[in-house]
Amino acid sequence: MLIYSLASYVVLIVLRNKLASSIYLVAAGIMLALDGYTLYSMHFRQGGGSTAALVLFYLPTVKLLLVLPLAFVVSKVRKVN
């Protein structure tokens, strides 16, 4: 699961290099912080349940689906202005 999560950040960094927009690095930082909070919740607050493991597995995909379109729109708006 950790490798899958790290792969989502690699995708963001590759896209950032192609589109030359710093919003992708900001998005990757936000995603890393959310994953850190998820790990904290899984180990210390919930006692390590299967629900937390599923959330950790699907969280990078959900974040990519939410953050990438937003970052794309922001980069287009920045280019117009």
DODRENDREN-10176 format. One record per residue (C-alpha): residue in one letter; x, y, z. Coordinates in Angstrom, 3 decimals. Layout:
DODRENDREN-10176
> res,u,v,w
> a,X,Y,Z;
...
***
This chain:
DODRENDREN-10176
> res,u,v,w
> m,0.000,0.000,0.000;
> l,2.861,2.342,0.750;
> i,4.349,1.734,-2.703;
> y,0.962,2.502,-4.283;
> s,0.766,5.715,-2.289;
> l,4.271,6.766,-3.304;
> a,3.451,6.015,-6.949;
> s,0.675,8.604,-6.848;
> y,3.216,11.245,-5.822;
> v,5.563,10.198,-8.622;
> v,2.697,10.696,-11.076;
> l,2.145,14.189,-9.707;
> i,5.830,15.080,-9.981;
> v,6.020,13.804,-13.575;
> l,2.937,15.825,-14.507;
> r,4.395,18.844,-12.772;
> n,7.549,18.569,-14.876;
> k,5.514,18.299,-18.075;
> l,3.177,21.206,-17.322;
> a,5.679,23.325,-15.365;
> s,3.188,24.260,-12.672;
> s,4.130,24.427,-9.008;
> i,0.539,23.614,-7.998;
> y,1.350,19.928,-8.519;
> l,4.094,19.998,-5.888;
> v,1.703,21.736,-3.490;
> a,-0.886,19.049,-4.218;
> a,1.696,16.326,-3.573;
> g,2.558,17.937,-0.239;
> i,-1.107,18.048,0.759;
> m,-1.524,14.419,-0.245;
> l,1.543,13.409,1.770;
> a,0.176,15.211,4.828;
> l,-3.186,13.457,4.460;
> d,-1.477,10.081,4.199;
> g,0.552,10.865,7.312;
> y,-2.616,11.720,9.204;
> t,-4.235,8.510,7.972;
> l,-1.285,6.465,9.224;
> y,-1.462,8.262,12.570;
> s,-5.190,7.575,12.849;
> m,-4.772,3.947,11.874;
> h,-2.103,3.203,14.484;
> f,-2.958,5.437,17.426;
> r,-6.642,6.313,17.320;
> q,-8.399,3.321,15.803;
> g,-6.062,0.593,16.962;
> g,-5.324,-0.566,13.410;
> g,-8.514,-1.820,11.829;
> s,-9.317,-3.111,8.366;
> t,-11.361,0.025,7.622;
> a,-8.310,2.220,8.143;
> a,-6.268,-0.038,5.861;
> l,-8.885,0.285,3.118;
> v,-8.950,4.058,3.526;
> l,-5.165,4.162,3.277;
> f,-5.262,2.031,0.134;
> y,-7.952,4.064,-1.649;
> l,-6.954,7.501,-0.381;
> p,-4.228,8.178,-2.992;
> t,-6.621,7.324,-5.840;
> v,-9.373,9.529,-4.448;
> k,-6.923,12.371,-3.908;
> l,-5.571,12.053,-7.439;
> l,-9.084,12.165,-8.857;
> l,-9.896,15.270,-6.814;
> v,-6.614,17.170,-6.961;
> l,-5.465,16.657,-10.550;
> p,-8.509,18.243,-12.253;
> l,-8.354,21.163,-9.825;
> a,-4.641,21.647,-10.446;
> f,-5.196,21.445,-14.220;
> v,-7.873,24.162,-14.088;
> v,-5.682,26.378,-11.908;
> s,-2.748,26.002,-14.303;
> k,-4.963,26.923,-17.281;
> v,-6.339,29.977,-15.460;
> r,-2.814,31.066,-14.571;
> k,-1.738,30.813,-18.226;
> v,-4.689,32.938,-19.383;
> n,-3.927,35.673,-16.864;
***
